[in-house]
Amino acid sequence: MKCFASGWMVGEILSSLRFTILCGLMGVLGAYSLQSQSLSSQSLQLTVEAGQDLEGFVGVAAEDCGVDFRNDLDPLKGAGNRVLFNGSGLALGDLNDDGLPEVFFCAIDGENALFTNRGSWQFQSCALPPSLRNPGVPSRGAVFADVDGDRDLDILLATVGRGVLVFLNRGSFRFEDASAKAGLETRFSASGLTLADVDGNGSLDVYVANNRVDDIRDKARVPVRRVGNQILPPKQWEDRLFIHQSQLHEYGEADRLYLNNGLGQFTPVSWTEGAFRSDGKPLKAPPQDWGLSAMLCDWTGDGWPDLYVCNDYWTPDRLWVGDGQGGFDALDAAALKITSASSMGVDMADVDQDGDLDLFVADMLDRDPMRRKAQLPAVNWVANLPHLNGPWTQVNRNTLLVQESGGRFVEMAQMASVQASGWSWCPIFMDVDLDGLDDLLVSAGYSHDMQDLDTLEKIKGLQHPWQGYPDEASLQAAFTQEMKEHIALYPPLREPVAAFRNLGKGQFEDVTDRWGTQHPAVHQGFATADLDADGDLDLVLNRFNDTPAFYRNQASGARLSLSLMGKGPNTAAVGARMWLDVEGLPSMQRTVIAGGRYLSHGESKQVFAMPSAQAIASLRIRWPDGSQSVHDSLMAQQHHLIQQPAIPELPAGGVSEPSSAPDPQPWFVDASHWLNHVSKPSQANDFAMQPSLPFSQAHGGTGLSSVDINRDGRSDIILGAVKGERITVFESTDIDGEPGFERRELSYKLVNNSTGLLAMGLPGRAVHLLMGQDGYQARGASSMVEFDLKGRWRTLFSKELPGIHSLVAGPAQGMGHLGVAAMGYTRWGLYPHCHPSLIFEQEASKPNPWQIAPNLSKALRSVVRPRSALWCDLRGDGYPELLIASHGGPIRLFENRKGHLEEATAQWGLDRWRGLWTSLVAADLDGNGHLDLLAGNLGANTRWQASREKPLRWYFGDPLKNGRYVVIETVYHADGRQGPALPRDKMVSWMPSMRSELMTHESYKKMSIEALLEPDPEGWSVMEVDTLESMILYNNGEGKFDGEPLPLPVQQAPISGVQAADFNGDGQVDLIVGQIGMISSVGNFSFQLGGLLLLRGESDGTFRKMSPDSCGLPFDAGFQSIGLGDFNGDHRMDIVATQAGGQTRLFFNQHPQAAGLSVRIQGKGNNPFGVGCQLRMLDDAGGVLFARTMPGGGSGWQTQNDPLLILPMISADVEYQILWPGGEWRSHHIGEGVDSVTIIE
């Protein structure tokens, strides 16, 4: 017996099946108890032999199963209609009710075939009526579904050119062609079929995703016409073609939704009469998309089927939320940000175990980064036309849309390591290894690698005029013949079924080789069924130009399988949702679907993992009509047949789904109208000067300060600006007896984008503002400006500080004046090189009070690529350390030895994490009395992967010797070597040693980085990164930091601003992070926009992400600087956040327990705000209850917080201790009932 996987033969069956009827019509005898006697159930006992701990699949050859079928396509037909290369699918299901599923294969250029299941992996060919065997047009896909409600499965056949044909099951494998009366036959090319009861009448309705019968690109000639200055398609094709930027584009065919009357007779639903709505209004025209597949499944959790439609080419995916009455509303554009571009198939599962369904969509990114360099990515030529391209960014890779509260989705495929599975078609979630977590399988492959750049260039050279043909038929025949010859030039693209194991919390690992699905082929249609009735799901695939693939599931873990019998006419309970709970495994859920796979349909049997063969589980079912039932004591190693009760045991809504109850009201309320401020975006284009930049350095934000500059007890706001604009000051005042802001602009017109802002208190009540500029556009201009906030300004350190990224102040020499550290900005055209960093101080006794501190500054000579910095007393001696977040390096730590800085990065263990750090803030996050660090980073949701074993590397140098640095990103090859990551043609323009005419894409993709740099290896430097996660760095109090990544939701986008404060008055520090998208160069990639995330501090020292609805903070935009202060004087900590080129947002804290004790400190000399003081509250025994550091020196991302602490309100006289700069602790008592206090040094 032949297998195409070694080690196992078909005869070595893992499980033997023993049928034991354990229940009568109205009850169960010993198997499990039911909540209602109206439920009938049948249990099939399974016996699993003891043995190896196995997982994965064993391939079984089709001929060994008795399956004689091939899905071949005549190459000339394919050349004449590229639609046919998309292949065909299959359907699996029990057509004769014997407990074993049959297999039906569709043929794209031959005869369809049905094989009955005889057991023991043996199948027998079954005769079909002529119109089902060969409908006269290519067959694309099929679904087994009971459309007439007679409790057997009928066959729906999707075709190219006849729409959907319907064949009713008349028993004994006899099928009646009911297509004429069913009403689904059209002239379109049906691709995806999905069924569910969308209007609530109990019958299965069908949604048909249409593609195209043929493709205009296969026509030898397309006549166009000129009307005035416009070139237009011919009138007969106006509804099919359009021209954009001199390129001809083709619409797809409109999809169709059909409602079933319960007898298998369908009525089409209009797109424009109110059933489909966008923003609450009926559509004006049907979407003409390139549909490939669709799935009806309730992802919103309201009990009604929702609809996801996968569309190819430039047409956007459609996400429709069902209303249960036959209508659908387009998903709110703000609920999603990213979709796949060439979407092939979709599946849904709770991949992060939070109780709701997440969505995975398959695209066509190659699994091998080396091969990607020799492929042409799909190009969206209408990306700038939202009315055609949709509201979301389309990316050329798989997408994993993780659902959050409120129906929002976050795209996290890259972070989950499932962004690439090859030229993919059908994704399927299933628990392969029976550990309670849904794994992911994806079929992939194509007849030829049509993205191969070498072949594309070769064919381009073969182009010629098409003239001299006597008629259109001769022209078309010659054109098709040449197309056939050109297609044959492309290399084949045979790929495995990609397998990804779920590691928990939405993380996956590629286990394709380990699970036995690594055999290359063109796998297209894909479905699952329990072919051998052993209680797990096996795989069947329809392979292009090949025989089918069968994979036997060899999992040895305990399991439980079940089937549902619904009320007629929805007899298979399509749309039912199940939750199974068993001790020792996470809660699991399943939904019964019909169709929904790419061109395919799988058996409706559901499989759940069990922790042991003796385990007993509890099952909750929400039936398609909304009624619910509970079934306890379901035993492992059995198949359970559960019938929907005739009388509902529980009414609709009787069993609630798992959810986290939101707080009574959001913590914050939007008060942005108080400011009515919108910042302008930077106009700098640094890609023009340095096109190899991985991402722009010119859009880093403009700075924010929230210091109380008028000393009225309420925080004020100072906002930076871009080149050509002015600094805006919002000063607190009373307007008609209510708190508000008075707005004014400073007179200085910026010559560059502003960066760090520092409002510095002077002796008395005066406040001056220091502003840094990036020096990025007007090079040579002064980057440091001082304002007295009364209209006067002056420049400082014009020569010493050409460009500044951030400014932070602290008592560097203990008591007295503050030292200001100015971090150098990236140099224009020379990334990753930066301007120098230095420290200056204020000495009031000198004519120019600001003086560079040479002894402090010399420690910063080695600082490269700084992004954020802060002064922070880690050793508790009154002399703050200086910490610097490096871009492409570690977080640098300089110990302060009584006014002298000495680097101690390695001594504190910070050299273990080299990141693309963006921001820093210090707080006691674990309650041990020592200051910890919150460090923002790029995040894990990028195509980059980094580890200590395989760090990211960028090489940079000036190969052209023209003063413009080239940055070369590298990628790991399969053999462990590194090569350039970007395509050849990009590198050619930057590297004079490369000549594209002498190097194929195939040879370039194999080139090592050493070979690329060989002409001048000494002229290149390297930047390494091994950590991309944003992290908490815990100070253990013994001079060391221990690192821990922030929760996964934080890692979904780059972090800009970070802050820490107690926002709900529970004494625990909470965290707020601002996520932001980044602008990347063409050929690189974009970073997902995030939002404001609030992480609630728990008593056990952990942090829990709050939903946008609970915290009241938005998750629909990218934020940069985040500032804290009490802007309305209610003794709660509020938030102000900036957006590049967007509205500045202000959020008032309205948490009822957040109002606390407002503490300010009045220091001596040039530190009147008490910047750097540490405050701790003691209990009766002298123990530290909590510790806080007085802000105001600058932290986060170009941010200065108001020097204000808001502490939990204590109903007794308590002792506070303050560590003053210089090292002196002093005790202070604050009486009961006081809500604000100023402590004077």
Secondary structure, DSSP 4 states (H G I P E B T S, - for coil): ---SSTT--TT--SEEE-----B-SS-BSSS---S-TT--EEEEEEEE-------SEEEE-GGGGT----B---HHHHHH-GGGGG---EEEE-SSSSSS-EEEE--SSS--EEEEEEETTEEEEE---HHHH--SS-EEEEEEE-SSSSSS-EEEEEEBSSBEEEEEE-STT-EEE-HHHH--B-SSBEEEEEEE-SSSSSS-EEEEEE--SS-GGG-S----EEETTEEE--GGGTTTEEEETTEEEE--PPPEEEEE-SSS-EEEPPSSSSSEEETTEE-SS-----EEEEEEE--SSSSS-EEEEEE-TTSPPEEEEE-SSS-EEEPPGGG--EEESS--EEEEE-TTSSSS-EEEEE----S-HHHHTTB-----TTTT-HHHH-SSEEESS-EEEEEEGGGEEEE-HHHHT-S--SSEEEEEEE-SS-SSS-EEEEEE-BSS-TTBHHHHHHHHTT-------SSHHHHHHHHHHHHHHHHHHSPPB-B--EEEEEEETTEEEE-TTTTT----B-EEEEEEE-TTSSSS-EEEEEEBTS--EEEEE---S-EEEEEEEPSTTSTT-TT-EEEEE-TTS--EEEE--EE-BTTBB----EEEE-SSTT-EEEEEEE-TTS-EEEEEEEETTEEEEEEPPSS-SB-TTSSPPP-PPPPSS-SEEE-GGGT--BPPPP---HHHH-TT-SB-SS-S---EE---TT-SSS--EEE---TT---EEEEEEEETTEEEEEEEE-SPPPSS-EEEEEEEE-STT-EEEEEEE--SSSTTS--EEEE-SSS-EEEE-TTT-S-EEEEEEE-TTSSSSPEEEEEEPBPTTSTT-B---EEEEE-TTSSS-EEE-HHHHGGGTT--SEEEEEEE-SSSSS--EEEEEEEEEPEEEEEESSS-EEE-TTTTTGGG--EE--EEEEE-SSSSSS-EEEEE---S-SS----SSS-EEEEEE-TTSSS--EEEEEEE-TTS-EEE-S-HHHHHHH-TT--GGG--HHHHHT--HHHHTTTSGGGEEEEEE-B-S-EEEEE-SSS-EEEEEPPGGGGGS-EEEEEEE-SSSSSSPEEEEEE----B-TTS-PPPP--EEEEEEPTTS-EEEPPHHHH----SS----EEEE-SSSSSS-EEEE--TTSB-EEEEE--TT---EEEEEE-STT-TT-TT-EEEEE-TTS-EEEEEE---S-BBTTEE--S-EEE---SS-EEEEEEETTTEEEEEEE-TT--EEEEE-
